[in-house]
């Protein structure tokens, strides 16, 4: 057991395994649906909370989560100033489906493309959906959640409200 702990600590210390809470968003250039390049670490949202949600067009729970949030997103923005960034991990074969899907859903989110999985790897995302909440004042991850079940969006909203005060 002691060896396992030491190995885990060494992997965390070297960055092979990252503990996300308390970490900053890495500097990583991604593309918008319009083809513009954006460094995700530079998105600040005027000190308000930022939600980064990793998703893919082939992931039913991802789409369920983002579609459920979309129903109340305008209210969330009015109440807390939150900004949601939906990061698609669709690869080159499926990335052509992202824009048509987003447009058909009418999402008001910023959608970024991570076709090579660079940000996904940097943030230690192993499966989707994976949602991170970033404190807009500090730029640090304060909460993260993997997977989606109906009702999880309520926990996310509680966390957003907690840091937006």
ABEGO torsion letter per residue (X at the ends): XAAAAAAAAAAAAAGABBBABGBBBBBBBBBBAAGBBBBAAABAGGGBBBBBBBBBAABAAAAAAAAAAAAAAAAAAAAAGBBBBBBBABBAAAAAAAAAAAAAAGBABBBBBBAAGAAAAAAGBABOBBBBBBBAAAGBBABBBBEBBBGAAAAAAAAAAAAAX
